[in-house]
Amino acid sequence: MRILIVDDEAVQRELLGGFLKKQGCSVIEAASGQEAIERFLQQPVDLVLLDHKMPDLMGDEVLTRIKEINPLTRVIMITAFGAVETAVRVMQLGADDFMEKPIDLETLLTKIRSIEDALFINEDVAQVEESIDANNLPVRMIATSTAMQQVLSLALRAAPSPWTVLIHGETGTGKDLIARLIHQLSPRNDKPFIPLNCAAVPEGLFESELFGHEKGAFTGAANRRRGVFEQANQGTLFLDEVGELPLAVQAKLLRALQEKTITRVGGEQQLPVDVRIVAATNRDLKAMSAEGNFREDLYFRLNVITIDIPPLRQRKEDIPALIEFLLAKYQSDARFDDQALHQLTKYHFPGNIRELEHILQRTVTLSRSPQIGLRDLPPEIRDYHGPESENGDLNQKLAEIERQMLMDALEKNDGVQTRAAQSLGISERVLRYKMEKLGINRNLT
């Protein structure tokens, strides 16, 4: 990680620089604000540790210049004159964090590692998007939110391996899309991807669906039939809603996974199969195992790599981009104004993305105008005031407040970004960066 240390005190630069070099970081130093800007223009920097009070340029001004040059650069502001007002101001200008002198080096390292992880995730997401575009893959993922970017990062890293992946998430969160994405990013992408919805299979037909059957194996078995294991040979088998498997079938599935062979119902010959398993569920398989409703050994066999997909209410930054994507999918020219968009964002979506899609279908179909306002939304959305006790950590709540402030400023200034930025005390470039980060899309208004 390339870190620029900006401080007019040589002792402070030496202390921080020596510590960070021992941690494997590449360090650049600047003794003034002007020198910092010059160094920043000369070479790429991932993170700036920026002193707030310097003799030539204050940290606020240096931060503003840095963000104008590259809004994606991460900045931690450091000062001996800590105050709540200062912290709020530098965060509004685009700083990622704020620390007071004397610096606790372990705390600083924790913050740097967190930023480094975020940078790695951004690179992973860019690689996923590049792979999808380059190969014209039929999978499109909306990942404006940090939570979904982490999901895509996990999917990218899990895809090349042969290990079983267990995807967990509520109904309607897109577990099937993540399973398809893993297959498309894997070395097996030119082989079959075979999905099986375990919740839709009658209990008496599970074994036949999984392993196939021979002609005459049971009443109605007029011909030999291949099961999903054979169909997915050398490819990926996606077991959706795997928590619905009956216990008797779980034992046979476990044996097939362990031995990598199957036997068709009514047959005697063992058939070798080479299948990568991706399973998905909205149930707590660990709790089911403790209750005796799911085999513990099968749970451990499936739960090699776990990917948890957050519900839509925990990734509200994705909602504007999802709306734009779905409208384009329907080839609709409908547009949602700020009030309608804000109300949709506030709604808790118990049915997740599937519910959002159905709401859009209904709203666009019944609206008398392509310009959709608050009154055009279904009553359960229009009249929703939010739960009495909102969940979420401090960062989520601050992001919601910041998003609302930006939307209010844009609305008051008729969408003119220059005036909106001035009213907020930030540059227009920082405003555009924050709009993209928070999922504020002016094209929807």
Secondary structure by P-SEA (a helix, b strand, c coil): cbbbbbcccaaaaaaaaaaaaaabbbbbbbccaaaaaaaaaaccccccccccccccccaaaaaaaaaaacccbbbbbbcccccaaaaaaaaaaccccccccccaaaaaaaaaaaaaaaaaaaaaaaaaaaaaaaacccbbbbcccaaaaaaaaaaaaaccccbbbbbbbcccccaaaaaaaaaaacccccccccccccccccccccccccccccccccccccbbbbccccccccbbbbbcccccccaaaaaaaaaaaaacccccccccbbbbbbbbbbbbbccaaaaaaaaccccaaaaaaaacbbbbbbcccccccaaaaaaaaaaaaacccccccaaaaaaaaaccccccaaaaaaaaaaaaaaccccccccccccccccccccccbbbbcaaaaaaaaaaaaaaaaaaaacccaaaaaaaacccaaaaaaaaaaaccccccc
